Amino acid sequence: WAIGGGDNPYGWGPQDDKESIAAIQRALDLGVNWIDTAAGYGKGHSEEVVGRAIAGRRDEVIVATKCGILWQEDGSEIYGHLKADSIRREVENSLRRLQVETIDLYQIHWPWPDEDIEEGWATIAELIKEGKVRYGGVSNFNVEQLKRVQAIHPVASLQPPYSMLARGIEAEI
């Protein structure tokens, strides 16, 4: 998230791309093999930095990214959009920014709007069949939403909002 930079209301302040790339490459040198990013982090900048960092090392890393979060035209706010045409554009943009042919794990970032999660998930299932995505996952879904999309295609991963400060998911699962 942080390597997306500070040019958005959700950023962590300015970041040096060279330092971010060096940190990712050092992590790969030490055996880290998973990078999680999102198009929403820095309006795609995080994916660009990850793409530059893993260039020539694609076989060493599992790349996870997310869809369904778009920026307002003025760049001030994000909003959820899970329509098929949008997710198809988003995956193509992510593939280009990451400089990869296949995304290992493609996740719906947030279940917004709730009434469109089935359409969004069905599109990810199609992208898996087409070979653009290896596995599909969801982020920030509750159990009821997870059950709805599992009826369409198996869910490979769930990233719930969970930390020492956000423990609410424990009661639900």
Disulfide bonds with the S-S distance in Angstrom:
none
